[in-house]
Amino acid sequence: MLQKLKRDLFSKSSLKISTDTESELREYYLLFEEDPKKLNRLIAEFDEEGIPLNTTYIDVEEKKLHYYPISIGQFALSVYHTWLRSGNQEKGAHFLRIAEWFFNNKFENEQSGTYWLTDVPKPEHHITSPWKSAFAQSRALSVMLRAWQITSEDKYLDCCKKALIPFTKDIKEGGVAIRRIKGETFYEEYVAQYPTRVIDGHIFSLFGLYDFVRAVPEELDKEAHQLAKKLFNEGVEGLANQWQKLDLGFWIRYSLSEVPGYPADDPCTYGYLRLIQTQLKILINITKHPELEKFYQKTIQVDKSVNIFRMYQLKYKSLKKLNRL
């Protein structure tokens, strides 16, 4: 915990953003660097195809390496950025191998569409079996849409169209969304029995949907374009309608979890606060939504040293309750 505090307080933020919103998907919204330790500290090894493997979380008893679609997608985008900058053909080939991993490791059925599963427990959310994730869906969209634009192979586009379907369904129906009827649409990073509502995962999910809106214009596929745009707009409004529930007064909550036993006031860490600030800058640039601007200003307002130390006192209690220390 002390190492985390030191890292957050003294490390400079490396979250650079792109303002590219053209139909050709080049830079991702966050300019990920090809450094596994900067991307995800749980990346431990790579398989023979260059696909990253994660170690398990601190609160998972069985320690094993596993494929984690969220971090695989993030690493793919970092490789893609390296390829854009350097033109190195091997980097382009590496990116396409990761895109092929998403294509080959998908699950499909007529009702739920195309989706990916993560096979590692998440005890704090009471998840013990392989789980779906809107965040993983988003990563797959962002990677395979770029692979489609590079290769012109329609299998990637067809897969992405089917990957929209889980966003249309509630978690109780095999999807990755909640609270659509209430106008509080939220896309779940961790699909569990109960809503988890992790803020950064929801926003990253929106980025994948917006990639689809950009890459697949109405003149190419009107139905798919309009569906992706509708899902994106619903998610934006869901965040705009709920952000004040994330306000702890002196800080911002990590989530709005309804999982039994989950701490009611679990704050995000300082690193997460900076990530959310960056994500909101990107969303505001895209949508110009006034409520998102208010949310962003709140994250700036609480970003003070006295609040950081107060937050970590509360965070320690939350992590201890969750057995994550």
Sequence and secondary structure as in RCSB ss.txt:
>XXXX:A:sequence
MLQKLKRDLFSKSSLKISTDTESELREYYLLFEEDPKKLNRLIAEFDEEGIPLNTTYIDVEEKKLHYYPISIGQF
ALSVYHTWLRSGNQEKGAHFLRIAEWFFNNKFENEQSGTYWLTDVPKPEHHITSPWKSAFAQSRALSVMLRAWQI
TSEDKYLDCCKKALIPFTKDIKEGGVAIRRIKGETFYEEYVAQYPTRVIDGHIFSLFGLYDFVRAVPEELDKEAH
QLAKKLFNEGVEGLANQWQKLDLGFWIRYSLSEVPGYPADDPCTYGYLRLIQTQLKILINITKHPELEKFYQKTI
QVDKSVNIFRMYQLKYKSLKKLNRL
>XXXX:A:secstr
 HHHHHHHHHS     B    SSS  S SB   S HHHH TTEEEE TTS EEE   TT SS   B  HHHHHHH
HHHHHHHHHHH  HHHHHHHHHHHHHHHHT EEETTTEEE  B S BGGGTB S B  HHHHHHHHHHHHHHHHH
H  HHHHHHHHHHTGGGGSBGGGTSSEE TTTT  EE SS  SS   BHHHHHHHHHHHHHHHHHS TTT HHHH
HHHHHHHHHHHHHHHHHGGGGB SSSBBSB   STT  TT B  HHHHHHHHHHHHHHHHHH  HHHHHHHHHHH
HT  HHHHHHHHHHHHHHHHHTT  
